[in-house]
Structure formats: structure tokens, C-alpha cells
């Protein structure tokens, strides 16, 4: 069993001299036998949450690669503003592997703040978010909003609910908002449950379902009503080192979503069902050796769809998660048909980003994290009603630059300014807003 100690041990004295001399004779490298492992700085987080992420063994020489991977795993929990490690030499020639942790803001007081969403606009959002609920890395959210999106709901997630990386997430809520390009109001009520499991460190899977009731109304009349059961499966191969801003690794993701209609009764089973397969491939390459990372990030994403393809399920390009540099669609644009190439059910797109740290993420004295990254990007993609038409489409592209600012509980705020291009024409600059990295 891994022996973990929690006491911070200051060290000083002449016994360090032979250790320093030995280190110089070995080219500056210092690889002592690790006799114990310590961590400190967690005032709320339970010790076992930290212990289960540390894989460095005792009574073996220091392996800096494993120690750094342990640091990354702790950072990826999303509940710490800063994690670092060091080796504390002891008089007997061994060393203590020590992890220094700064907890981030892990809950918000009940409050109301303005929030912006590209699809629904501005809303006044209120609620209570506890990211590290009970100190067990659980997440509990209660809240709602009024304005562009009227919502209320509750969500709970535990990444270790049933043991080693066997997770559970639950959510129930309701949302009312106006469709951004169809002349309809949406009323959506849903319940979702998802179980997840890791196989080793890189293969991550989930299996769940959603029970949803959705209506599309126009002029106070319900024109389309759907009640359906949707099982969903995801399988990911993930070797990224740091989730919020990877410096190396790959992420291969396959997601399957099947919608099976329960009501209304006038739909036959074959008419009222569809299957979506979304596959995404991302690669991250660090181009320098500096602490201020310069990373080349590449992504390709394909979405296939089989079954019922009704207008109310249309997707579009031109937001912060597809091809940037295009204004968000509205009813006038959609009804005119001038940019019909931006709407469809099946799609393929790719992105290239060059990400440069200006201020590497660090913990402030208030326990929050701060940092700044600059990004340049190029997106290209096509979307169409079906796969055969997609292959004959002229691609739409977008290029520009943006910033990333790490924020507790949402990973990062993303702001991009882009210019769209298609068929020899450039668009006016468009500002995009999002949370988390695009990929």
C-alpha cells in the first residue's frame, strides 16, 4: 500500500552538501530513492481523492516522468488552481516526493449574474454551484435563468461513484427559449442518467440515456411535439497530459446517439427515430521547451446521421464550435436561402490552432486561477442534408485569433474574432464566445 504522509518537512543543514556534489557529478540530475510521499494544501478535499491519483511507487528511484504525470492527473480533477511537486532530500540519502496543492474556488454563493449563450443570447442566471461537493470531487448544481433562456434544473456528478473511475451523472430540468433561426419557441423537459468507466488510463467510456419531452410552438400553437427515449454511448482514447490546455497527446472520440420516439402515436417507429455517429480526432504537439507552451493543435470531426431528418433537427455552421468567422444565423437569413450551405444534418470539419501561453496558469492569493493564452486558428468544413450532397459542397472556411483565460469551474473562457471565406468572398469580422477549448 502506498504510504502517504501529510506533514510539511522543512529541511536545511550541511547534510545537503554531499547530495549536491553527487548531483553535479551526475550531470545535475538527482534521482534519490523515494522513501515517502507527502502532499499538503488541501483544506477541503478529502485525502483519498488525492491519493488515488498518485502512481509513483515507494522505495524506488525518483521517476520524474511519473511524478509529472501524477501532477497532471491532480490538475485534471478541475478542483485545484495550482499543483506542483518537488523532492525533499533526507539525511539518509533518500527523498520525499512532495505535492503542493492550491485549492480553487469550489462553490459559488447563491447569486444571480448575467450570462451569454450564442444560441439564446443574454440571460440572468442564478443558482448554487458546488464543484467539490463534500470534498469528494463531486459536482452539485442547482439553478436557473431568465431572459434569452428560461431554465431550472439540478445536476449531480461523481467520477468515482462506484470505485475506480466508475462514474455516475444525473440531471433533470426544463428550458424554454426561442429558436435562433426557426420561427418557433422551444419547451424542453429532460432527465438524463450516465454511467462511465475507464479501462486503464487512456480508454474512457460512458453509457447512458435521456428521456426528453420537446415541443416547438408557433403563435401560441404547438406545431411539433416529441417525446422520446435516447440511449447514448461514447468511447474515447485519451492521452492528453492536461485537459484544459493540452501540451501533448491525442484524443480520439466516438459518440453514438439514438433517438427513439415514444409519442405521438401517429408516427411509426421507423419514421420517428434516427441515429447519430459523431467521430472526432485531435492531436496536440508542443513546439518548444519553454514553460510558456507553444502548441500546435489539430482536429477533424465527422457527423453522420441515419433516419428521420426533419427541419426541427437541423444543425448549422458558424458558431464557436464549428467553423468560426460567420455571424450566427437568424430567421431572416434562414428563410432567404442565401446561405443554405450553412444548414444540414450531416457534416465534416477540421481545425488548426496555434496556442501560445502568455501567462501560464497560476493560483492567485485569493485561491482563484489566472492565466492568458493567445490563439490563431483556421477552420474549414461542409454541412448538408445528406452525405451524398456533402461531398459536392464547396467548403466554408474561417480564420482569426482569440484568447483563453482559465476560470474556476468552467476550465476556460474563450473569445475568438474571425473572418469567414467561401467562394471568393470574405465576411465582416465576427466575435465568438464560448467556454472550454474548441477541442
C-alpha positions, -999 to +999 in steps of 0.1 A: +000+000+000+013+035-009+024+053+022+013+089+022+023+114+048+009+149+052+034+168+073+054+195+056+091+189+065+114+219+062+150+208+055+184+225+059+219+217+070+253+206+059+239+171+051+228+186+017+264+191+006+272+155-004+238+153-022+246+184-042+281+172-051+266+138-062+241+156-083+268+177-100+288+145-108+257+130-125+252+159-148+229+178-125+203+150-122+191+140-088+174+106-085+171+096-048+152+066-036+117+079-027+111+068+009+077+086+013+052+107-005+036+138+010+010+164-001-004+194+016-026+224+008-059+206+007-082+221+033-115+208+020-106+180-005-105+145+012-071+129+013-083+098-006-093+119-036-056+129-040-041+095-030-059+077-058-043+099-084-007+093-073+010+064-090+047+069-081+060+039-062+079+039-029+114+027-024+124+032-060+145+059-076+126+091-085+109+089-119+103+125-129+080+114-158+057+096-134+058+124-109+048+149-136+020+126-148+008+125-112+008+163-111-012+164-144-038+139-130-043+161-100-046+192-121-072+174-144-095+169-115-105+205-121-107+214-084-072+228-079-059+262-091-023+250-090-004+218-084+034+214-082+059+188-070+094+187-056+117+163-039+128+169-003+162+153+004+167+135+037+198+129+058+199+091+049+202+100+012+166+092+003+140+117-006+103+127+000+082+133-031+061+162-021+030+176-039+020+212-032-017+219-038-037+251-040-075+246-040-095+267-063-129+283-057-151+252-053-185+267-048-204+299-055-228+315-031-264+317-042-263+346-066-276+360-099-252+370-127-256+379-164-246+351-188-243+349-226-250+319-249-245+322-287-278+304-294-301+322-269-284+355-261-282+371-227-299+357-196-298+364-159-285+332-143-289+324-107-281+293-087-256+275-065-227+255-079-206+233-056-177+218-077-161+198-049-192+187-030-184+172+004-147+173-005-151+142-027-147+158-062-184+155-067-203+183-085-237+196-075-255+223-094-289+239-087-302+269-106-320+285-134-321+316-156-345+341-171-341+361-203-330+346-235-332+312-219-356+304-191-344+274-173-343+255-140-327+222-130-304+202-108-273+182-118-251+158-099-219+140-109-193+118-092-163+105-112-157+076-086-192+068-076-187+030-077-150+026-074-120+031-097-131+056-124-167+042-124-188+074-125-224+085-123-241+117-135-277+127-131-296+157-144-332+169-145-345+202-158-366+223-181-357+250-206-377+275-226-362+296-254-367+309-289-351+291-317-324+312-333-333+306-369-367+288-369-399+308-361-406+287-331-405+286-293-390+256-277-401+240-244-377+212-234-380+190-203-355+162-198-340+136-174-306+121-181-285+094-164-250+084-175-226+058-162-189+059-171-159+036-168-122+039-176-102+009-189-067+017-178-056+054-181-065+060-218-097+043-227-127+061-213-163+050-220-198+060-209-233+046-213-264+065-206-299+076-216-320+107-219-358+109-215-369+141-232-401+159-240-397+187-265-423+210-282-419+235-310-447+261-309-456+290-332-481+318-324-491+300-292-499+269-310-480+236-306-469+227-341-445+199-334-444+177-302-418+150-295-414+126-266-385+102-269-361+079-252-324+083-263-297+058-253-262+071-259-227+056-259-192+072-260-158+057-263-127+078-261-090+072-264-073+100-245-036+105-238-037+143-232-015+155-204-036+184-192-072+186-202-079+223-201-049+232-223-031+200-236+006+203-245+008+168-259-012+137-266-042+126-287-079+124-282-100+101-304-137+102-296-167+082-309-202+091-298-234+073-307-269+088-300-301+070-309-334+088-306-365+066-304-399+083-304-425+073-278-451+098-288-471+110-307-488+078-318-493+088-354-456+083-360-444+049-369-412+036-353-392+038-385-403+074-391-397+087-356-362+076-349-326+084-360-291+075-352-262+100-350-225+089-351-200+117-342-163+109-345-135+134-336-097+131-338-074+156-321-036+158-319-015+181-297+022+188-303+043+211-282+067+231-304+090+245-277+107+236-244+096+267-225+072+268-196+052+292-218+039+265-241+036+269-279+013+241-291+001+230-325-034+216-321-052+197-349-088+184-351-110+166-376-147+159-368-173+140-388-210+137-381-232+110-398-270+107-394-294+079-404-332+080-401-357+108-398-343+142-409-368+169-401-364+206-402-366+210-364-334+189-360-313+210-384-278+219-374-257+248-387-222+261-391-209+294-379-207+292-341-177+289-318-177+251-320-178+246-358-165+270-384-158+304-369-158+337-386-195+336-396-224+356-380-249+334-361-279+325-383-313+341-377-348+337-392-342+362-419-310+345-431-325+310-430-358+320-448-339+339-475-320+308-485-290+329-494-267+308-472-284+274-474-249+259-474-247+266-437-275+242-427-279+204-427-279+172-408-245+157-417-212+175-416-174+173-417-150+200-405-114+205-394-095+230-373-059+240-369-049+261-338-016+276-327-018+281-290+008+303-271+009+308-234+015+344-225+008+340-187+010+303-177-019+293-154-012+300-117-030+304-084-037+339-071-036+347-034-074+345-034-074+309-044-085+315-080-065+307-111-054+331-137-035+330-170-037+340-206-031+323-239-032+336-274-046+315-302-046+317-340-070+294-359-081+282-393-114+262-397-128+245-428-159+224-432-190+214-450-226+207-439-255+193-460-288+175-458-272+141-465-238+126-471-240+124-509-247+162-512-220+169-487-193+155-509-202+180-537-203+211-514-179+240-516-162+243-482-167+273-460-137+285-440-128+308-412-096+322-398-087+346-369-073+348-335-085+347-299-077+345-262-081+318-235-084+327-198-086+299-172-116+302-149-126+280-119-154+255-126-156+261-164-120+254-173-115+285-195-133+314-212-128+315-249-131+346-271-124+345-308-125+371-336-128+355-371-133+362-408-153+338-429-144+329-465-162+310-492-163+310-530-141+341-533-159+362-507-148+373-472-172+381-444-171+410-420-153+401-387-174+381-362-169+377-325-174+343-309-178+335-272-175+300-256-163+280-226-136+253-227-113+247-257-130+241-291-113+207-289 
